[in-house]
Amino acid sequence: MKINETDESYRKPCSANIPNNWWLKLRYYLFYTVRESTSFFMLWVSIVLMYGVICTNTNEMGRDEFYRFIFFLQHPVVIVLNVLSLVAALFHSITWFNLVPKATNIVLSRKKLSPILVTIGFWLVTIAVSTALLLLVFGYFK
């Protein structure tokens, strides 16, 4: 049976009138949308880091270009964007670690681990790894 423009369908078209701000009505959707929109700030951080790597090269005259990156970082708009990126990363981390117990099912000795313990465990691992990386970068592991 061939269906073309003149054939009628037995299905009715979807005519749901959904407002544009539907995601503002429930707290869950609002937090989900805000958390996922933090990726734009992470894009900014990635672009800034790539620019910094590009500026480590020397130009044709043999001059170092890294000072341009330093001056770029001192611009007030860049400072505001970097502070907003830090706040967005912290918000994303906090909300993500609060969601981890809902997505994982860790069982020890036939008992499910408490969601609070899972969240605290992830934070402790994050703090330990971050501290180790900072100590490594600042030369405490020689």
QUIBEL-V296113 format. One line per field, one symbol per residue. ss: DSSP state (H for helix, E for strand, L for the rest). A space follows every 10 residues. Layout:
# QUIBEL-V296113
ss = ???
This chain:
# QUIBEL-V296113
ss = LLLLLLLLLL LLLLLLLLLL LHHHLLHHHH HHHHHHHLHH HHHHHHHHHH HHHHLLLELL LLLELHHHHH HHHLLHHHHH HHHHHHHHHH HHHHHHHHHH HHHLLLEELL EELLHHHHHH HHHHHHHHHH HHHHHHHLLL LL
